[in-house]
Amino acid sequence: MSGNYLVELKDSVFRETPLTEEEFDDDLRIEFPSKNDAEAWVSEQNRSHSEMGKLTLHTAHPNDKSNVDAYVVFQPIHKVWMPDPDA
């Protein structure tokens, strides 16, 4: 796919969703024509696993040395693991 908005998928995407690394290039990056197209892809992907959490698109930090424009991460419904107080 040719485009000008580069997105990298972080490991959390593959641990918590039905998406697999085999569906993507070796560098786990997707090139979109625009940020809007990337956001639309994330929204579409969220439809298949909304009960687990959601994918979110995060703009790369200005000091990020990579050529990535944004990162996709997965945020589970239960964001913070809490130890069992009775354990």
Residue frames as a rotation matrix with the C-alpha (Angstrom) as fourth column:
MET 1
0.585 0.811 0.000 0.00
0.811 -0.585 0.000 0.00
0.000 0.000 -1.000 0.00
SER 2
-0.507 -0.751 0.423 1.40
0.751 -0.625 -0.210 3.37
0.423 0.212 0.881 -0.94
GLY 3
0.667 0.742 0.067 0.65
0.595 -0.585 0.551 6.43
0.448 -0.327 -0.832 1.14
ASN 4
-0.167 -0.758 0.630 2.05
0.116 -0.650 -0.751 9.10
0.979 -0.052 0.197 3.35
TYR 5
0.219 0.223 0.950 0.81
-0.912 -0.300 0.280 8.41
0.348 -0.928 0.137 6.92
LEU 6
-0.243 -0.483 -0.841 2.85
-0.194 0.874 -0.446 5.62
0.950 0.055 -0.306 8.50
VAL 7
0.445 0.488 0.751 1.43
-0.865 0.017 0.502 3.71
0.232 -0.872 0.430 11.47
GLU 8
-0.587 -0.641 -0.494 3.17
-0.398 0.760 -0.514 1.06
0.705 -0.105 -0.701 13.55
LEU 9
0.589 0.795 -0.144 1.25
-0.330 0.400 0.855 -1.56
0.737 -0.456 0.498 15.52
LYS 10
-0.259 -0.664 0.702 2.56
-0.928 -0.030 -0.371 -2.17
0.267 -0.748 -0.608 19.03
ASP 11
-0.885 -0.229 -0.405 2.80
-0.157 0.967 -0.202 -5.63
0.437 -0.115 -0.892 20.65
SER 12
-0.752 0.630 0.195 -0.33
-0.211 0.051 -0.976 -5.07
-0.625 -0.775 0.094 22.77
VAL 13
-0.093 0.719 -0.689 -2.41
-0.984 -0.171 -0.046 -5.21
-0.151 0.673 0.724 19.58
PHE 14
-0.146 -0.050 -0.988 -1.46
-0.587 0.809 0.046 -8.83
0.797 0.586 -0.147 19.01
ARG 15
-0.970 -0.203 -0.135 -1.68
-0.004 0.568 -0.823 -9.99
0.244 -0.797 -0.552 22.63
GLU 16
-0.736 0.669 -0.099 -5.22
0.003 -0.143 -0.990 -8.76
-0.677 -0.729 0.103 23.19
THR 17
0.078 0.779 -0.623 -7.06
-0.787 -0.336 -0.518 -8.82
-0.612 0.530 0.586 19.84
PRO 18
0.662 0.229 0.714 -7.84
0.166 0.884 -0.437 -11.30
-0.731 0.408 0.547 17.05
LEU 19
0.833 -0.415 -0.366 -5.28
-0.529 -0.404 -0.746 -9.56
0.161 0.815 -0.556 14.82
THR 20
0.725 -0.647 0.236 -2.12
0.464 0.712 0.528 -11.55
-0.509 -0.273 0.816 14.11
GLU 21
0.105 -0.805 -0.583 1.36
-0.290 -0.586 0.757 -10.41
-0.951 0.090 -0.295 13.15
GLU 22
-0.525 -0.316 0.790 1.20
0.526 0.608 0.594 -12.58
-0.669 0.728 -0.153 10.03
GLU 23
0.458 0.810 0.365 -1.41
0.832 -0.246 -0.497 -10.20
-0.313 0.532 -0.787 8.57
PHE 24
0.937 -0.139 -0.321 1.15
-0.155 -0.988 -0.026 -7.36
-0.313 0.074 -0.947 8.39
ASP 25
0.575 -0.811 -0.109 4.59
-0.228 -0.031 -0.973 -6.62
0.786 0.584 -0.203 7.00
ASP 26
0.133 -0.629 -0.766 7.62
0.720 0.592 -0.361 -7.73
0.681 -0.504 0.532 9.01
ASP 27
-0.836 -0.524 0.163 7.97
0.299 -0.685 -0.665 -4.29
0.459 -0.507 0.729 10.58
LEU 28
-0.294 0.827 -0.480 4.29
0.943 0.170 -0.285 -4.24
-0.154 -0.536 -0.830 11.68
ARG 29
-0.656 0.041 -0.754 3.70
-0.021 -0.999 -0.036 -0.97
-0.755 -0.008 0.656 9.87
ILE 30
0.064 0.713 0.698 0.85
0.948 0.176 -0.267 0.14
-0.313 0.678 -0.665 7.64
GLU 31
-0.907 -0.347 -0.239 1.04
0.237 -0.889 0.391 3.09
-0.348 0.298 0.889 5.29
PHE 32
0.097 0.993 0.062 -2.19
0.845 -0.049 -0.533 5.05
-0.526 0.104 -0.844 4.83
PRO 33
-0.068 -0.062 0.996 -2.99
0.804 -0.595 0.018 7.91
0.591 0.802 0.091 2.43
SER 34
-0.175 0.064 0.982 -3.92
-0.310 -0.951 0.007 10.13
0.934 -0.304 0.186 5.39
LYS 35
-0.954 -0.107 0.280 -4.47
-0.292 0.119 -0.949 10.27
0.068 -0.987 -0.145 9.15
ASN 36
-0.127 0.988 0.092 -8.22
-0.952 -0.096 -0.290 10.08
-0.278 -0.125 0.953 8.52
ASP 37
0.320 0.185 -0.929 -7.74
-0.616 0.786 -0.056 6.79
0.720 0.590 0.365 6.67
ALA 38
-0.684 -0.620 -0.384 -5.69
-0.054 0.568 -0.821 5.44
0.727 -0.541 -0.422 9.59
GLU 39
-0.782 0.458 0.422 -8.40
-0.565 -0.235 -0.791 6.49
-0.264 -0.857 0.442 12.05
ALA 40
0.226 0.891 -0.393 -11.07
-0.971 0.239 -0.016 4.82
0.079 0.385 0.920 9.89
TRP 41
-0.050 -0.335 -0.941 -9.05
-0.292 0.906 -0.307 1.57
0.955 0.259 -0.143 9.85
VAL 42
-0.950 -0.306 0.060 -8.70
-0.123 0.192 -0.974 1.64
0.287 -0.932 -0.220 13.65
SER 43
-0.389 0.887 0.250 -12.46
-0.855 -0.247 -0.456 2.22
-0.343 -0.391 0.854 14.01
GLU 44
0.327 0.489 -0.808 -13.21
-0.792 0.608 0.048 -0.69
0.515 0.625 0.587 11.69
GLN 45
-0.431 -0.582 -0.690 -10.88
-0.079 0.786 -0.613 -3.00
0.899 -0.210 -0.385 13.61
ASN 46
-0.894 0.078 0.441 -12.51
-0.448 -0.176 -0.877 -2.03
0.009 -0.981 0.192 16.90
ARG 47
0.049 0.990 -0.134 -15.85
-0.978 0.074 0.197 -3.42
0.205 0.121 0.971 15.75
SER 48
0.269 0.050 -0.962 -14.53
-0.295 0.955 -0.033 -6.98
0.917 0.292 0.272 15.99
HIS 49
-0.213 -0.409 -0.887 -13.29
0.671 0.599 -0.437 -6.94
0.711 -0.688 0.147 19.59
SER 50
-0.152 0.194 0.969 -15.07
-0.333 -0.933 0.134 -4.14
0.931 -0.302 0.207 21.48
GLU 51
0.857 0.507 -0.092 -15.88
-0.103 0.343 0.934 -6.45
0.505 -0.791 0.346 24.39
MET 52
0.433 -0.785 -0.444 -12.12
0.875 0.485 -0.004 -6.78
0.218 -0.386 0.896 25.12
GLY 53
-0.010 -0.473 -0.881 -11.15
0.448 -0.790 0.419 -3.12
-0.894 -0.391 0.219 24.82
LYS 54
0.927 0.360 0.103 -10.20
0.249 -0.386 -0.888 -0.87
-0.280 0.849 -0.448 21.95
LEU 55
-0.044 -0.906 0.421 -7.40
0.999 -0.041 0.016 0.05
0.003 0.421 0.907 19.62
THR 56
0.797 0.231 -0.558 -6.27
0.271 -0.962 -0.011 3.64
-0.540 -0.143 -0.830 19.82
LEU 57
0.432 -0.625 0.650 -4.12
0.753 -0.146 -0.641 5.72
0.496 0.767 0.407 17.48
HIS 58
0.696 -0.285 -0.659 -1.41
0.411 -0.594 0.691 7.81
-0.589 -0.752 -0.296 19.16
THR 59
0.905 -0.400 0.145 0.58
-0.120 -0.567 -0.815 10.45
0.408 0.720 -0.561 17.31
ALA 60
0.314 -0.880 -0.356 4.32
0.842 0.431 -0.325 9.84
0.439 -0.198 0.876 17.58
HIS 61
0.610 -0.193 -0.769 6.13
0.512 -0.644 0.568 12.10
-0.605 -0.740 -0.294 20.04
PRO 62
0.960 -0.232 -0.157 7.99
-0.278 -0.714 -0.643 15.00
0.037 0.660 -0.750 18.38
ASN 63
0.138 -0.972 0.191 11.31
-0.934 -0.063 0.353 13.55
-0.331 -0.227 -0.916 19.67
ASP 64
0.578 0.120 0.807 10.57
0.029 0.985 -0.168 10.12
-0.816 0.120 0.566 18.17
LYS 65
-0.274 -0.834 -0.480 13.46
-0.578 -0.256 0.775 9.38
-0.769 0.489 -0.412 15.80
SER 66
-0.487 0.143 0.862 11.54
0.550 0.817 0.175 6.86
-0.679 0.559 -0.476 13.68
ASN 67
-0.980 0.179 -0.091 9.72
-0.181 -0.589 0.788 7.79
0.087 0.788 0.610 10.50
VAL 68
-0.505 0.835 -0.217 6.41
0.824 0.541 0.166 6.65
0.256 -0.095 -0.962 12.04
ASP 69
-0.542 0.410 0.734 3.59
-0.178 -0.909 0.376 9.19
0.821 0.074 0.566 12.22
ALA 70
0.119 0.661 0.741 1.54
-0.965 -0.098 0.243 7.28
0.233 -0.744 0.626 14.81
TYR 71
-0.930 -0.349 -0.118 1.30
-0.294 0.896 -0.333 4.09
0.222 -0.275 -0.936 16.83
VAL 72
0.195 0.966 -0.168 -1.66
-0.575 0.251 0.778 1.78
0.794 -0.056 0.605 17.32
VAL 73
-0.907 -0.397 0.140 -1.97
-0.334 0.475 -0.814 0.32
0.256 -0.785 -0.564 20.81
PHE 74
-0.109 0.879 -0.464 -4.63
0.245 0.476 0.845 -1.77
0.963 -0.022 -0.268 22.49
GLN 75
-0.740 -0.016 0.673 -6.26
-0.600 -0.437 -0.670 -0.54
0.305 -0.899 0.314 25.68
PRO 76
-0.684 0.493 -0.538 -8.09
0.477 0.860 0.181 -3.33
0.552 -0.133 -0.823 27.50
ILE 77
0.309 0.891 0.333 -11.37
0.123 -0.384 0.915 -2.62
0.943 -0.242 -0.228 29.26
HIS 78
0.949 -0.100 -0.299 -9.70
0.303 0.033 0.952 -3.36
-0.085 -0.994 0.061 32.59
LYS 79
0.718 -0.656 0.231 -6.73
-0.229 -0.537 -0.812 -1.00
0.657 0.530 -0.536 32.22
VAL 80
-0.145 -0.807 0.573 -4.93
-0.876 -0.164 -0.454 -1.71
0.460 -0.568 -0.683 35.49
TRP 81
0.091 0.085 -0.992 -4.19
0.180 0.978 0.100 -5.11
0.979 -0.188 0.074 36.91
MET 82
0.158 0.034 0.987 -4.96
-0.890 -0.428 0.157 -5.19
0.427 -0.903 -0.037 40.61
PRO 83
-0.777 -0.447 -0.442 -3.50
-0.220 0.852 -0.474 -7.92
0.589 -0.271 -0.761 42.83
ASP 84
0.279 0.864 -0.418 -6.00
0.167 0.385 0.908 -10.01
0.946 -0.323 -0.037 44.75
PRO 85
-0.041 -0.323 0.945 -5.90
-0.792 -0.566 -0.228 -8.59
0.609 -0.758 -0.233 48.31
ASP 86
0.674 0.359 0.645 -6.81
-0.701 0.587 0.406 -12.04
-0.233 -0.726 0.647 49.71
ALA 87
0.814 -0.392 -0.430 -3.97
0.003 0.742 -0.671 -13.86
0.581 0.544 0.605 47.93
